[in-house]
């Protein structure tokens, strides 16, 4: 277990510790790369499924269940993952998770029917469960408040990069070698990341390469949250309405965003008539644009903090703005041209991403004790996976009942974005949970 005891950092020559190093940005870049690999692995089935259906024999309803199944175990294991990260820290838990999910990604190549494919998706979900709580824990440990949203946006770009890469990378691998080889190649990529993480990551006070100036910057003023401290039972968090708001708000956000993780490639191919080449060339546009939107949302939130805007307003403004604009996905049902559709999908995905960094910073802001940051993040991400579970299944049913019309799925995604806006606006309170508990009923 990593500790924040009073033990001084390892001795480093004075000349090396005089200037402020920027090690924290290297750390968060590695976190973002880990998330990129995670999203590349989980999104691969979304791209490949259209080309797997005939061989493995499943229809649209079963396809929706398969696309959802990853999130079943991913959701369940959010809560123990948060506890494990609070107990043992990201240096140990993160790489163990990556090894596990990389093996299950590669094992997808062995699937010979719906049953075996379902098993590999469940195994993948278990392995990826710690990834977001781990990244949030890293931000809490390595960054002061005035940089947390930006840092969160930087690792969260891994989500968009992973989804964007999945379209051209997986389609290229399928075209060249077939869908089975595609899963093996992307599965192996995670094992290289593990080596880099183990070499680079330590907590700030235990890192031999950090300068004293950077350590003072991290720990000074609006100090970063230590990786350990006084403990409280994670089940006690459930008595706070804000925790339920974090869960419900993320359910709604993910119900909208899950379209891009699951049915989006099928929508372009089956409903909009994209060829495999067009899918590879144009399909990644919304996700690539969302990378900039993710960083912009985090930078904007932290800029508000530095300007002296109250922390609640600085975090909520990008969340509410982004969630409201994400509802524009519903407008795709009223346009015909593919250019207009791609513009609306890009706006929706960018707005959805603009809200992401501020949302990911909320567990650090509301955690009642440093020792439960990972647990609060686990609860929040559990809500995310409920949305991810429900959305692809409902889309599959909508398509089956409507003769493959995407009108119902798009309207559903837009309504959920609006509902999420209301929850973050009126239910979530951005302050420590144990600060004036009765005041939870106030705005």
C-alpha positions as CSV (number, residue, x, y, z in Angstrom):
1,X,0.0,0.0,0.0
2,X,1.2,3.5,-0.8
3,X,1.4,5.9,2.1
4,X,1.4,9.6,2.7
5,X,3.1,9.4,6.0
6,X,5.6,12.0,7.1
7,X,8.5,10.0,5.7
8,X,10.5,12.5,3.6
9,X,11.0,11.9,-0.1
10,X,14.1,10.1,-1.3
11,X,17.2,12.2,-1.3
12,X,17.8,14.0,-4.6
13,X,20.7,16.4,-5.2
14,X,19.8,20.0,-4.4
15,X,20.5,21.3,-7.9
16,X,18.1,18.8,-9.3
17,X,15.3,19.7,-6.8
18,X,15.6,23.4,-7.1
19,X,13.6,23.9,-10.3
20,X,10.0,22.7,-10.5
21,X,9.8,19.5,-12.5
22,X,6.8,18.6,-14.5
23,X,6.6,14.9,-13.7
24,X,2.9,15.1,-12.9
25,X,2.2,15.7,-16.6
26,X,4.1,12.6,-17.6
27,X,2.1,10.6,-15.0
28,X,-1.2,11.8,-16.4
29,X,-0.1,11.1,-20.0
30,X,0.5,7.5,-19.0
31,X,-3.0,7.4,-17.4
32,X,-4.5,8.7,-20.6
33,X,-2.6,6.1,-22.7
34,X,-4.0,3.4,-20.4
35,X,-7.5,4.6,-21.0
36,X,-6.8,4.8,-24.8
37,X,-5.9,1.1,-24.8
38,X,-9.0,0.3,-22.6
39,X,-11.3,2.0,-25.0
40,X,-9.7,0.5,-28.1
41,X,-10.1,-2.9,-26.6
42,X,-13.8,-2.4,-25.5
43,X,-14.8,-0.7,-28.8
44,X,-13.3,-3.3,-31.0
45,X,-16.4,-5.5,-31.0
46,X,-18.6,-2.5,-32.0
47,X,-16.5,-2.2,-35.2
48,X,-16.0,-5.9,-35.8
49,X,-19.6,-7.1,-34.9
50,X,-21.0,-6.2,-38.3
51,X,-18.4,-8.6,-39.9
52,X,-18.8,-11.3,-37.2
53,X,-22.6,-11.7,-37.4
54,X,-22.8,-14.1,-40.3
55,X,-20.0,-16.3,-39.0
56,X,-21.1,-16.5,-35.4
57,X,-24.9,-16.4,-36.2
58,X,-26.5,-13.6,-34.1
59,X,-29.3,-11.1,-34.9
60,X,-29.7,-7.4,-33.9
61,X,-31.2,-8.2,-30.6
62,X,-28.4,-10.6,-29.6
63,X,-25.9,-8.1,-30.9
64,X,-27.3,-5.5,-28.5
65,X,-27.0,-7.9,-25.6
66,X,-23.4,-8.7,-26.6
67,X,-22.5,-5.1,-26.9
68,X,-24.0,-4.5,-23.4
69,X,-22.5,-7.6,-21.8
70,X,-19.1,-6.0,-21.3
71,X,-20.7,-3.5,-19.0
72,X,-22.4,-6.1,-16.7
73,X,-19.2,-7.2,-15.0
74,X,-17.6,-3.7,-15.6
75,X,-20.4,-2.2,-13.4
76,X,-20.4,-4.9,-10.7
77,X,-16.6,-4.6,-10.2
78,X,-16.6,-0.8,-10.0
79,X,-17.2,-0.9,-6.2
80,X,-14.5,-3.5,-5.2
81,X,-12.1,-1.8,-7.7
82,X,-12.5,1.6,-5.8
83,X,-11.9,-0.1,-2.5
84,X,-8.8,-1.9,-3.8
85,X,-7.4,1.3,-5.2
86,X,-8.0,3.1,-1.9
87,X,-6.3,0.1,-0.1
88,X,-3.3,-0.7,-2.4
89,X,-3.0,2.3,-4.8
90,X,-2.9,2.6,-8.6
91,X,0.8,1.5,-9.0
92,X,-0.2,-2.1,-8.2
93,X,-3.9,-2.3,-9.1
94,X,-3.8,-0.5,-12.5
95,X,-1.2,-2.8,-14.2
96,X,-2.8,-6.0,-12.8
97,X,-6.1,-4.8,-14.4
98,X,-4.4,-4.1,-17.8
99,X,-2.8,-7.5,-18.0
100,X,-6.1,-9.1,-17.2
101,X,-8.1,-7.2,-19.8
102,X,-5.4,-7.6,-22.5
103,X,-5.6,-11.4,-22.2
104,X,-9.4,-11.4,-22.5
105,X,-9.2,-9.1,-25.5
106,X,-6.8,-11.5,-27.3
107,X,-9.0,-14.4,-26.2
108,X,-11.9,-13.0,-28.2
109,X,-10.1,-14.5,-31.3
110,X,-11.0,-18.0,-29.9
111,X,-14.8,-17.3,-30.0
112,X,-16.8,-19.7,-32.0
113,X,-20.3,-18.8,-31.0
114,X,-22.4,-16.4,-29.0
115,X,-21.6,-18.2,-25.7
116,X,-17.9,-18.0,-26.0
117,X,-18.0,-14.4,-27.2
118,X,-20.2,-13.5,-24.2
119,X,-17.6,-15.1,-21.8
120,X,-14.8,-13.0,-23.3
121,X,-16.8,-9.8,-22.9
122,X,-17.6,-10.6,-19.3
123,X,-13.9,-11.2,-18.6
124,X,-12.9,-8.0,-20.3
125,X,-15.4,-6.1,-18.2
126,X,-13.8,-7.4,-15.0
127,X,-10.4,-6.3,-16.1
128,X,-11.3,-2.8,-17.1
129,X,-13.4,-2.0,-14.0
130,X,-10.5,-0.2,-12.2
131,X,-9.4,2.0,-15.0
132,X,-11.5,5.2,-14.4
133,X,-11.3,5.0,-10.5
134,X,-7.5,4.5,-10.9
135,X,-7.1,7.6,-13.1
136,X,-9.2,9.7,-10.8
137,X,-7.1,8.5,-7.9
138,X,-4.0,9.5,-9.8
139,X,-5.4,13.0,-10.4
140,X,-6.3,13.3,-6.7
141,X,-2.8,12.3,-5.7
142,X,-0.7,14.2,-8.2
143,X,-2.6,17.5,-8.8
144,X,-3.8,20.5,-6.7
145,X,-7.4,21.6,-7.2
146,X,-6.6,24.3,-9.7
147,X,-5.3,21.7,-12.1
148,X,-7.6,18.8,-11.5
149,X,-10.2,19.3,-14.2
150,X,-7.5,19.9,-16.8
151,X,-5.6,16.8,-15.7
152,X,-8.9,14.8,-15.8
153,X,-9.5,16.1,-19.3
154,X,-6.0,14.9,-20.4
155,X,-6.5,11.4,-19.2
156,X,-10.1,11.4,-20.4
157,X,-8.9,12.2,-24.0
158,X,-7.8,8.5,-23.9
159,X,-11.5,7.6,-24.2
160,X,-12.0,9.6,-27.4
161,X,-8.6,8.6,-28.9
162,X,-9.3,4.9,-28.2
163,X,-12.8,5.1,-29.8
164,X,-11.4,7.1,-32.7
165,X,-8.5,4.6,-33.3
166,X,-10.8,1.6,-33.0
167,X,-12.6,2.5,-36.3
168,X,-9.6,2.8,-38.6
169,X,-7.3,0.3,-36.8
170,X,-9.8,-2.5,-36.4
171,X,-11.2,-2.0,-39.9
172,X,-7.7,-2.1,-41.3
173,X,-6.8,-5.2,-39.4
174,X,-10.0,-6.9,-40.4
175,X,-9.5,-6.0,-44.1
176,X,-5.9,-7.3,-43.9
177,X,-6.0,-10.3,-41.6
178,X,-9.6,-11.0,-40.5
179,X,-11.5,-10.1,-37.3
180,X,-9.8,-12.7,-35.1
181,X,-6.3,-11.3,-35.7
182,X,-7.6,-7.8,-34.9
183,X,-8.4,-8.8,-31.3
184,X,-5.0,-10.5,-30.8
185,X,-3.1,-7.4,-32.0
186,X,-4.9,-4.9,-29.9
187,X,-4.8,-7.2,-26.9
188,X,-1.0,-7.4,-27.0
189,X,-0.7,-3.6,-27.0
190,X,-1.7,-3.4,-23.3
191,X,1.2,-5.5,-22.1
192,X,3.7,-2.9,-23.3
193,X,1.9,-0.2,-21.4
194,X,2.2,-2.3,-18.1
195,X,6.0,-2.2,-18.4
196,X,6.0,1.6,-18.8
197,X,3.6,2.2,-15.9
198,X,5.6,0.0,-13.5
199,X,8.8,1.9,-14.3
200,X,7.2,5.4,-14.1
201,X,4.5,5.5,-11.5
202,X,5.0,6.3,-7.8
203,X,3.1,8.5,-5.4
204,X,4.7,12.0,-5.2
205,X,6.6,11.6,-2.0
206,X,8.0,8.2,-3.1
207,X,9.1,9.3,-6.6
208,X,12.9,9.6,-7.0
209,X,12.5,12.0,-10.0
210,X,10.3,14.6,-8.5
211,X,11.8,18.0,-7.7
212,X,11.2,19.6,-4.3
213,X,9.6,22.6,-6.1
214,X,7.0,20.3,-7.8
215,X,6.4,18.4,-4.6
216,X,5.8,21.7,-2.8
217,X,3.5,22.9,-5.6
218,X,1.4,19.7,-5.4
219,X,1.1,19.8,-1.7
220,X,0.8,23.5,-1.2
221,X,-2.2,25.7,-1.0
222,X,-5.1,23.8,-2.4
223,X,-3.2,20.6,-1.8
224,X,-3.6,17.3,-3.7
225,X,-5.3,14.5,-1.9
226,X,-3.0,11.9,-0.3
227,X,-3.4,8.3,-1.4
228,X,-4.2,7.1,2.1
229,X,-5.5,8.5,5.4
230,X,-8.3,8.0,7.9
231,X,-10.6,5.4,6.7
232,X,-14.4,5.2,6.6
233,X,-16.7,2.3,5.3
234,X,-17.5,2.8,1.7
235,X,-21.1,1.7,2.3
236,X,-21.6,4.8,4.5
237,X,-21.3,6.9,1.3
238,X,-24.8,5.7,0.3
239,X,-26.4,8.0,2.9
240,X,-25.5,11.1,1.0
241,X,-27.9,12.3,-1.7
242,X,-25.0,13.7,-3.7
243,X,-23.5,10.2,-4.2
244,X,-26.9,9.1,-5.6
245,X,-26.8,12.2,-7.8
246,X,-23.4,11.2,-9.1
247,X,-24.7,7.7,-9.9
248,X,-27.9,8.9,-11.6
249,X,-26.3,11.7,-13.5
250,X,-23.7,9.4,-14.9
251,X,-26.4,6.8,-15.9
252,X,-28.0,9.5,-18.1
253,X,-24.7,10.7,-19.5
254,X,-23.6,7.2,-20.4
255,X,-27.0,6.3,-21.9
256,X,-26.3,9.0,-24.4
257,X,-22.6,8.4,-24.9
258,X,-23.0,4.6,-25.1
259,X,-24.3,5.0,-28.7
260,X,-20.9,6.0,-29.8
261,X,-19.3,3.1,-28.0
262,X,-21.6,0.4,-29.3
263,X,-24.1,1.0,-32.2
264,X,-22.4,3.9,-33.9
265,X,-20.4,1.9,-36.5
266,X,-23.4,-0.2,-37.2
267,X,-25.6,2.9,-37.7
268,X,-23.2,4.3,-40.3
269,X,-23.0,1.0,-42.2
270,X,-26.5,-0.3,-41.9
271,X,-28.6,2.9,-41.8
272,X,-26.4,5.5,-43.6
273,X,-24.9,3.1,-46.2
274,X,-21.2,3.7,-45.3
275,X,-18.7,1.2,-46.9
276,X,-15.9,-0.3,-44.8
277,X,-13.5,2.3,-46.4
278,X,-15.9,5.2,-45.7
279,X,-16.3,3.9,-42.1
280,X,-12.6,3.8,-41.6
281,X,-12.0,7.3,-43.1
282,X,-15.0,9.3,-41.8
283,X,-16.2,7.3,-38.8
284,X,-13.6,8.6,-36.4
285,X,-14.3,12.3,-37.0
286,X,-16.7,12.8,-34.0
287,X,-14.2,11.1,-31.6
288,X,-11.2,13.0,-33.0
289,X,-13.0,16.3,-32.6
290,X,-14.1,15.3,-29.1
291,X,-10.4,15.1,-28.0
292,X,-10.2,18.8,-28.2
293,X,-13.5,19.3,-26.6
294,X,-12.5,17.1,-23.6
295,X,-9.4,19.2,-23.0
296,X,-11.3,22.5,-23.5
297,X,-13.9,21.5,-20.9
298,X,-11.2,20.7,-18.3
299,X,-9.2,23.8,-19.1
300,X,-12.4,26.0,-18.9
301,X,-13.4,24.6,-15.5
302,X,-9.9,25.1,-14.0
303,X,-9.7,28.6,-15.5
304,X,-12.9,29.4,-13.6
305,X,-11.3,28.1,-10.4
306,X,-8.3,30.3,-10.9
307,X,-10.5,33.3,-11.5
308,X,-12.0,32.8,-8.1
309,X,-15.4,31.4,-9.3
310,X,-16.9,29.2,-6.5
311,X,-15.9,25.5,-7.1
312,X,-19.5,24.4,-7.4
313,X,-20.1,26.8,-10.3
314,X,-16.7,26.1,-11.9
315,X,-17.5,22.4,-12.1
316,X,-21.2,22.6,-12.9
317,X,-21.1,25.1,-15.7
318,X,-19.2,22.9,-18.2
319,X,-21.2,19.9,-17.1
320,X,-24.6,21.5,-17.6
321,X,-23.6,23.2,-20.9
322,X,-22.1,20.0,-22.3
323,X,-25.0,17.7,-21.3
324,X,-27.6,20.1,-22.7
325,X,-25.8,20.4,-26.1
326,X,-25.3,16.6,-26.2
327,X,-29.0,16.2,-26.6
328,X,-28.6,17.4,-30.2
329,X,-28.1,13.7,-31.2
330,X,-31.9,13.5,-31.3
331,X,-31.9,16.0,-34.2
332,X,-30.3,13.4,-36.5
333,X,-33.8,11.8,-36.9
334,X,-35.0,14.9,-38.7
335,X,-32.2,15.3,-41.3
336,X,-31.4,13.2,-44.4
337,X,-27.9,14.1,-45.7
338,X,-24.9,12.2,-44.3
339,X,-22.9,15.4,-44.0
340,X,-25.6,17.0,-41.7
341,X,-25.8,13.8,-39.7
342,X,-22.0,13.7,-39.1
343,X,-22.1,17.4,-38.1
344,X,-24.9,16.7,-35.5
345,X,-23.1,13.6,-34.2
346,X,-19.9,15.5,-33.9
347,X,-21.6,18.3,-32.0
348,X,-23.3,15.8,-29.6
349,X,-20.1,13.9,-29.0
350,X,-18.0,17.0,-28.5
351,X,-20.6,18.4,-26.0
352,X,-20.7,15.1,-24.2
353,X,-16.9,15.1,-23.9
354,X,-16.8,18.8,-22.9
355,X,-18.7,17.8,-19.7
356,X,-16.4,14.9,-18.9
357,X,-13.4,16.4,-17.1
358,X,-15.5,18.3,-14.7
359,X,-17.6,15.2,-13.9
360,X,-14.5,13.2,-13.4
361,X,-13.2,15.8,-10.9
362,X,-16.3,15.6,-8.7
363,X,-15.3,12.5,-6.6
364,X,-12.2,14.4,-5.4
365,X,-14.3,17.5,-4.6
366,X,-17.0,15.7,-2.6
367,X,-15.1,12.8,-1.0
368,X,-15.5,13.2,2.8
369,X,-12.1,11.7,3.4
370,X,-9.0,11.1,1.3
371,X,-9.2,7.4,1.8
372,X,-12.5,7.1,0.0
373,X,-11.8,9.1,-3.2
374,X,-11.5,5.8,-5.1
375,X,-14.7,4.5,-3.6
376,X,-16.7,7.6,-4.5
377,X,-15.2,7.3,-8.0
378,X,-16.3,3.7,-8.1
379,X,-19.9,4.6,-7.2
380,X,-19.9,7.3,-9.9
381,X,-18.5,5.0,-12.5
382,X,-20.9,2.3,-11.5
383,X,-23.7,4.6,-12.6
384,X,-21.9,5.1,-15.8
385,X,-22.0,1.4,-16.5
386,X,-25.7,1.1,-15.7
387,X,-26.3,3.5,-18.6
388,X,-23.9,1.6,-20.8
389,X,-25.7,-1.7,-20.0
390,X,-29.2,-0.4,-20.6
391,X,-28.5,1.7,-23.7
392,X,-27.2,-0.9,-26.2
393,X,-29.9,-3.4,-25.2
394,X,-32.7,-0.9,-25.6
395,X,-31.3,0.1,-29.0
396,X,-31.2,-3.5,-30.1
397,X,-34.9,-3.9,-29.1
398,X,-35.8,-0.6,-30.7
399,X,-34.3,-1.8,-34.0
400,X,-35.9,-5.2,-33.9
401,X,-39.4,-3.8,-33.1
402,X,-39.1,-0.9,-35.7
403,X,-37.6,-2.8,-38.6
404,X,-34.1,-1.3,-38.1
405,X,-35.3,2.3,-37.7
406,X,-32.9,4.4,-35.6
407,X,-35.5,7.1,-34.7
408,X,-36.2,5.6,-31.3
409,X,-32.6,5.2,-30.3
410,X,-31.7,8.7,-31.2
411,X,-34.6,10.3,-29.4
412,X,-33.9,8.1,-26.3
413,X,-30.2,9.4,-26.3
414,X,-31.3,13.0,-26.5
415,X,-33.9,12.7,-23.7
416,X,-31.3,11.0,-21.4
417,X,-28.9,13.9,-22.0
418,X,-31.6,16.4,-20.9
419,X,-32.5,14.4,-17.8
420,X,-28.8,14.2,-16.9
421,X,-28.6,18.0,-17.2
422,X,-31.3,18.3,-14.6
423,X,-29.7,15.9,-12.2
424,X,-26.3,17.5,-12.2
425,X,-28.0,20.9,-11.9
426,X,-30.3,20.2,-8.9
427,X,-29.2,17.0,-7.1
428,X,-25.4,17.0,-7.1
429,X,-23.8,19.4,-4.5
430,X,-20.2,20.2,-5.1
431,X,-18.8,20.2,-1.6
432,X,-17.4,17.6,0.9
433,X,-20.2,15.2,1.7
434,X,-19.6,15.5,5.5
435,X,-19.8,19.3,5.4
436,X,-23.2,20.3,6.9
437,X,-25.1,17.1,5.9
438,X,-28.5,18.7,6.3
439,X,-27.5,21.3,3.8
440,X,-27.6,18.6,1.1
441,X,-31.2,19.6,0.5
442,X,-30.0,23.1,-0.5
443,X,-28.9,24.1,-4.0
